Amino acid sequence: MSDRTVSATARLDHGLQLATGADPVPARAKLQGERRTRRARLRISRLDPWSVMKTSFLFSIAFGIMTWISVYLVWSVIGASGLLETLNGLLTNLLASPQDQTQVRIEDYVNTNKVMGVTALIAVINVVILTALATIFAFLYNLSANILGGLELTLAED
């Protein structure tokens, strides 16, 4: 039998076995004997700092965008819930004297633009810090992997 015949027979047998609920091992594997799970022991001996820096930069950018959007959503919920008006009334009652009933407004000090600006600034700082830390850790991993050998992984094929 040629390889094409065995291959076609194996595909047909495999399809019939799957349809009938029989053993899903192809005929070619049965001809060669039982299939065993192959295992490979690998060692991560070096991380490329440039690729770690690029990857951590992209992940930190995504994290910064998610942070900015989540702060906007939380701030919108706080504004829609009436919490700021309640705090304005509470502060007016606590700080105002009987002769002077001027309103205290939190929005004069903390508003949406200021909150989102501070959030954007913190996100940019986080991008820089996370990228730098990941790159430094890649260099530190490479130094320790030279001494200790690196991380060992065992991969198995099903």
N, C-alpha and C positions, 0 to 999 in steps of 0.2 A: 504494500500500500504506500502511496506517496504521501507527503506531508499535507497536500491539499485535501486528499480524501480523508485522512484522519481528522484534519481540522474541520471539514464540513460535517463529518460524522459526529465529531465531538459537539459541534454547535447544535445539530439536530437532536442528539441524545440529551443534551443539556436542556433544550427547550421542552422536550417530552417529559423529562424528569421533573422539571419545575411545574409543568401543567398537571401532572399526575400526583404530585406530592412526594415523589421518590427522592432518593439521595441526590442533592444538587451538585455533586462533584462531577466535573466533565469527564467524558470517556478517555480523553488523552491523559488525564491525571490518573485514571484507573489503570491505564496501560503501563504507566511508569511506577505505579505503586501508590500507597497512601501518601497524601500530601501532609507535610508537617509545617507547623508554623515557623517561619524564618525569623530569627532574632538577630539584631545587630546592636552591638555596644559601640556607642559613639562618644566622643569627648569634644566638648566645646573648649578649644584651647585658645581662641582669640576672638575678640569682638572688634569689628572695624569701627573706630571712633567716629569716622565721617558718616557712616550709615546710621550709627546710633544717634548722632547729632541731628541728622535730617529727619529721622523717624520721631524722635522726641520733640523736635520743633513742630512737626505736623500735629502730633497728639496734643501738645500744649496749646496750639492755636485752636484746635477743636474744643479743648477743655475751656479755654477763655471765651469762646463764642457761646458754649452751653451755659457758662456762668453768667454772662451778660444777659442772655435771654431769660434765664431763671430768675435773676434779680429783677428784671423788668416785670415778669409775671407776678412775682410776689409783691412788688411795689404797687402794681395795678390792683391786686386783690386788697391790699391794705387801704388804698385810696377808695375803692368801691365799697368797702365794708363800713365806712364811716368812722373808722378808728381815729383818724386825724382830727375830725371835728369833735369827737369825744375828748380827746386829749387837749384840744384848744379850750373847751369848756372847763375841764378840770384845772388846767393851768391858770385860767382867768379867775376861777374861784379861789385858788390858793395864793396867787400873787397880787391880785388887785386889792386895793384898799377901798373902804366905803365911799370915799370922796372921788376916787379916780377909777372909773370902770372901763379903762381901755382894754381892748381885746388883745389877747396874746395869740399869735398865729404861728404855729410850727412851720407852716409852708414858707414863711419868710426866711427861715434858716435852713430847712431841709425840704428841697423840692425834687421833682423827677429829674431835671437836668443835672443837678448836683449829684444825686445818687448814681445816675447812670455814668456821669463823668468819672466819679471815684471808682466805680466798678470797672470801667474801661482801663483806667490807670493801673488798678490792681491786676487786671488780666494781662496787661502788657508786661508788668513786672514779673508775674508768674511765668510767662512765656520765656523771658530771659533767664530766670532762675532755674526753671525746670530743664531747659535745654542745656545750660551750663552744668548742672548737677549730673544729668544723664551722661554727658560727655566725659566728665571727670570720673564717674563711676566706671565707664568703659575702660578708661586708662588704668584705673585701679584694678579692675578685673584682669586686664591683660598682665599687669605686674604680678598679681597673686597666682594667675594661671601658669606663669612661667615657673613659679616656685612649687606650687602644689599640684599642677597638672590640669586644672580646670574641672568643669562639671562633667560627670559621666551620665549618659542617657542610654536606656535600653529601648530600642524600637522593635515592635513586633508587627509582622505582616499577617493579616487575616486571610 
